[in-house]
Amino acid sequence: MRCHLVYAVPLSSRTFKARVLNRLRLMLGDMGLPVGPLSNRHPGAADFQSWPIRSPYENTKNLYLALSRIMPTSVYHLAERTHCRLGKDDIFLGHPYFPYQEGKYGVTEMAVNGKTRPRVLALITPLHCEISVDNPHINKDFLLAVDKLIPKIDVLFGIMGEYWWDRWDHSPFAHWKPKMIRLDMAVDTKNYPFVKEKFNKPGHRGYLYIGSSSDPRKGTNFLSCVMGKLKDYPKAWIGDGPEIKNVKRLSKGRSLDPAFMREVAKDYDFFISPSVADPNPTTILESMAWGFPVVCTQQSGYYETEYMKNIYLDDVEKSTRILESLQHLDDASLSGMAKKGRKAAQQKYNWDNFTDTIIKTLGLSSISC
């Protein structure tokens, strides 16, 4: 009995030889030859030290560690075209080829359509069901590609917030629901220390966005509109892409290390997620861990809670008033939101909850090495 895990694995390397070999292996895979870019399917602590601390690599690492404690587990990169040597008692958990490209497929598609049927055949992927947003990631073409795999699998783990789960029954993919298990995204709060320990005075509190400005699903046009209607408060963002009108760029995409975020926290008090179609952005959970009260659209995946405020894509004026009201909250209320958000990141949005749900659903809870 073995487990085969397919997810994203960092393929870059500092050495010229390793980069050339990875490129060659990927080229051979594109030609249809069963050659994978991974020379090590059983990574250890030393390997993980060089992995970026961000999604989707954190997903892969934590899933692999949890599964390998139960049974021998091999890891594959989702773009490989390597054939899994599946046994009838094996477990297969795979992310579809991503982002979707016509004619492209990877090890997951090969396994799902292969001759050998393992004991459990499962898919895992972030999901939302908004097909009208044209972006290169989770879009109509990707969902239609997944749709072709659904009849052949046992379970689909959908990484998504409650907002999208509630709307799935009314989507073109409602027939997936009987096979779906919802997963909340997760973070390791040890990597995101509590840096927002003090709030600026009313009238001087800042708003921060972290993410791309070139991805239509991120809603930066809406962000620009709302920020333009707000008074002259600090408004900034960190990320790549074209400039966002009415919002100052602090930095292009970079490592958000604790020292950097402590400096950011001096001027900025609230994190904003203006997404129009996002399963549940990791930046929201990271910001909760850092201690920033979060303001987000429901299309970011999250409903309003005691530590999170909603703004609304269809009502710019109402959203502006909500953001304005945060300027006048007393420090105790803001500190309460910050501490409750940090606690939720620790207790609800953690990797144990994420992996335990998968292990239980796959029927591995009672199995030990």
N, C-alpha and C positions, 0 to 999 in steps of 0.2 A: 504494500500500500504506500503510495506516494502522493504528494500534492504538487501541482504545477501551477505556478502563479505568474500571470502575465500582466505587467504594468509598465510604468515609465522608469527607465534606468538611465542615469547620466552616462553618455557615451564619450564625452570629451575627455582628453587627457593632456597633461602638460608635456609629455614627451612626443617628439615628432614621429617616432616609430609607431607608437600606439595610435596616433591620429591617422596615420597612413593605413594601418591595419583595419581600423574601424571603418574608414571610408571604403576600402576594398571589400570588406565583408558585406557592407550595406549595398554596394554595387552588385555583388554576386547575388544577394538576396533579391534585388529588383529584377534580376534576370531569371528569377524563379529557382535558383539553386538553393538547397537547404543548408545555407551557411549563416550562422548567427553572429552578431557583433560582440557577444559576451563570451569571454574566455573563462569567466568564473560564475557559475550558476549557483554557488553557495557562498555568498559574501559574508564576511565576518566584521568584527568591530573595527578593524583597521581599514577595511573598505568603506564602511559607513562614515568614517571621519572625514573623508574627502567629498562626501555627497552634500549638495546644497541643502540647507535647512529650509525647505519650502515645498509646497505642493507642486507636482505630484510625487516627488521623490520621498517625502515623508510618508505618504500613503504606502508606497512600495516597501520602505524599510520596516515600518511598524507591522504591516501585514505579514511580511516574510518572517520577522522575528516571532510573532505570535504563532504562525502556522508551523514553523520549524521546531518549536518547542513540543509540538504534538506528534509530528511525523516528518520523515525526510521530505524536504521541499526544494524544488528547483525554481529559479526565477528567470524570466524571459523578458526581453524588451518588446513592447507591443508592435513595433515595426519590423521585427524579424520575420523571416519566412522559414524558420526552422520547424521541422516536424517534431511534435512532442511524441515520445514513445509512451503512449497511454496504455495503462492496464485496466482491466475491467473493475478492479477494486480501487482505482485511483480517484483523486479529487482534482477537478480542473476549475480554476477561478481566473477568468481572463478579461482584460480590458480590450474592447474592439480597437481596430486601427484608428488612430486619431492624430490630427484632425482629418476628416474625410477627404479623400481625393479619389476621383473616379478611376476605377481600374486598380486601385491599390488595396492590398489586403495584407494581413500579418498572421502571426502564429495563432492568434485566437480564432480567426476565421477558418484557418486550416484545421484546427482541432475540432471546432464545432461541426464542420462538414466532413470530418474524417470517418474512416470505416470503424474504428474502435470506439465504443461508447463507454466512457468511464462511469463509475458509480454515481457521481454527481457532476453535472456540467453547469457551471454558473458564470454569469457575466457580472462585471462591476464597472460603473462609469458615472461621472457627474451627469445630471439630467435636469432639463426644464422642458416644458412643452410649448413654448412660444415659437412657432415656426415662421412668423412674419418678419422676424429680425434677421437681416442678411449679414452674417458674420462668418469668419472662416472656422469657427469652432463647433459648438453645439448648434447645429442648424437643421433645416429640413432634410438635406441630403444625408447627414450623419444619422438622424433618427430613422430615416427610411432604410439605411443600411443595417441598423440594429434590428429593425422590424423583421428583416429577412431571417435573422438568427433566432428570434424569439420562439418560434414553434419547436425548435430543436433543443432548447435548454430547459433546465429544471427551475432555475431561479435567477432573477435579475436584481442585483443590489444597486439601487438608485441613490446616489449621493445628492440630496436635495433638501431644501428647507420645507417646512410644513405648508407654506403658501403654494408651492408647486405640487405637492402631494394632494392637496385639497382640490386642485384644478385638473388633476390627471383624468378623472372620470369623464370630463367634458372635452377632452382633447382627442385628436385623431388617433391617439395611441391608447385609448381607454382599455382596449382588449389585452394590454400587457399587465394590467393591474393584478390579476390573480397570481402572477408569478413574481411580483415586485415586493421587495423589502426596502423600506426607506432607511437611509443612513444619514446622520448628521456628520458634517465635516468635523475635524478635530485639530487641536494644536497641543503641543507640549509646552505648558506655561513656564517651564524652567528656561526655555529659550527666549521668553518674552517677559522680562522683569517689569514690575509695577513702577512706571516712571512718572505717571501723572499724579503727583502727590499734592499739587497746589494749583488752584484755578486763578485766572486773571480776574481783575475787577470788572464789574458790569460795564458794558460799553467798550471793553478792550479784549473780549474773548474771541479766539480765532477758530476757524473752521478748516479742516484738513481732509483732502482726498488723496488716496494712494492707488495708483493703477494707470492703465493705458488710456490715452485719449484717442487712439485710432480704432478701437474695437467698438462697433456700434452698440453692442449689448451693455456696455458700461455706462451709458447714459450721460456722457459729459456735455452734450448739448443742453440737456435739462439742467445739469449742474451750473453751466454758464448762465442760463436764463435766471435761475433762482439767485445766484450770487450777485448778478447785476441789479436785482431788486432790493437786496439787503443793503443796509447802511454801510458806512466805511469801516468795517471790521477787518481784521486780518483774515485773508482767504488764500489758501495755498494748496499746492499738490506736488506729489512726487511720482514721477513716472515718465515713460517714453511716449513719443507721438507729437502731433502738432500742438501748438500753444492752445490753451483753453482761455477764451475771452473772459475777463473779469476775475481770473484766478491766477495768482502768481506761482510760477514754477520754482520750487525750492531746489529740486535736483532731478536729474534724469534717473531712470531705474538704477538702483544700487542696493547694496546690502544694508538692511535696516538694523544695524547693530545697536546694542543698548546705549553706547555713548552718544551715537547720533540721535537716537530717539529721545534721550534725556534733553538734548538741546532743543529738539523740535517741540517737546512738551512745554517748554518755557513760554512759547508764544501761541501755541494752538491747543484748544481745549476740547474740541469735538471732532469725531471722525464721521465723515459723510460717505455713504455708499448710494450713488444715484442710479443704480443699474436698472435697465429695462428688461433684462433676461439673464439672470445669473443664478445658478443652483443654490449656492450659499457661499459667498466669497470668503476665502480664508482671511483676507485683510480685516474683516469684521471681527473675527475671533482673535486675531492678533491684537487689534486695537482694544478689545475688551480686556485682554490680558495685560496690556500696557497701562490700562486705567483710563482710557478715553471713553466718555459716554458716546454711544453710537446713535447716529441718525441715518435711517436707511429707507429706501422704498420697499414695499412688500415684495416687489419683483426681484429684490436681492435674496429672497427666500424666507425672510423673517417677519413675523408679526411684532407689533409693539408689546413691550414688556416693561417691568419696573426699572430696567436698566437700559432700555432701548426705545427710541422714539421713531415713529414712521413719518415720512413725507410722501407726497402723492404726485405721481407723474401727470395725472389729469387735472391737477389744481395747483398751479404755480403760486397763486396768491396765498392759499392756505399753507402751502409748504414754507413760504417766506415768513409767514406769521409764526409758524412753529419754530423755525430757526431763530427768529427774533426773540421769541419768548425765553429761549435758553440764556440770553444775555442777562435776564433779570431773576433767574433762579438763585436762591441763596446757596452759599458754599456747602452747607450741610447736605442739601438735596443733591447737589452735583457729586459730592464725595460719596454719598450713599449709592448713586447710580454707578460710580466708578468701582466701588467695592463689590457691589452685587454683580456687575459684569465680569469682574475678575473671578469671583466665586463660581459663576456659571461656566466660565471657560475651564476652570479646574474640575468641577464636579459633573458637568453635563457633556461638554464638548471635548472629551479627552480620548486618547487612543485606546484605552482599555474598553470603554463603551463601544467604540467603533469596531474593534477586532472581536470582542466578545459576542456581539450581535451576529457577525459573520460565522464565527466558530459554532455557535449554537444552531444557526440555520443550516449549516452544512452537516450537522449531526456529529460534530467532532468533540462535543463537550465531555463525553465519557471515555475518550480515547487518550492514551498516554503512551509515550515512547517506551 
